[in-house]
Amino acid sequence: MEIERINENTVKFFLSYIDIEERGFTREEVWYNRDKSEELFWEMMDEVSDESEFEVEGPLWIQVHAMSGGIEVTVTRAQMSEDGEPLESPFTSDDSRKLFQHGKMYDRDEDDDDMPAIGDPAFEWLDNIFVFKEFDDLIPLAGKTLDYEVKTSLYSFENNYYLHLLYDDEVMDDSRKTDLFSVISEFGAPSNMTIHRIEEYGKLIMDADVFSTIHQYFGAK
């Protein structure tokens, strides 16, 4: 696990999927099981506290980035006003790298059954980008994702393929988004690459209907 102390009140740590498995958790548990993800989080916070002298006290703001090799978590101690009320979240919502953002405080010393797993609908879904090492990895995936109502585009950049997903909340609910995320994760990896960089430096291969197009031309006959 990599730990970075940002300032007096904020710490960031990166936990690879290998780190997660070595600690006795599976990727699926961390994404979809609230109890397991909470258990892992507080276990990591104990380690962060020991290594960086970051005292875990009072309510915390938590922000999660899903990245290609694991998860990046930023934790900030909530700042309180003079009358004891917490100030607004220090996180902004304009970072296109984020798969999920949660803007709620959690206090370890209080009973809080509302702390969600990373993949729970309480987190805000933003547009997703997945990276694939080979185009052939997209062929079996395409056949499993034809029924999902999502806008897609495909780019090549630096010898990899990047699949961009753009959700329409009016036609696709959070449970369907979670299902799709899980299916795609079997073949590719979430990427922290921004769509702006890919559009500027990458090559557009398909501007829409990636799954149906790949299945039509490369799927099993």
Secondary structure by P-SEA (a helix, b strand, c coil): cccccccccbbbbbbcaaaaaaaccccccccccaaaaaaaaaaaaaaaaaacccccccbbbbbbbbcccbbbbbbbcccccccccccccccccccccccccccbbbbcccccccccccccccccccbbbbbbcccccaaaaaaacccccccbbbbbcccbbbbbbbbccccccaaaaaaaaaaaaacbbbbcccaaaaaaccccccccaaaaaaaaccccc
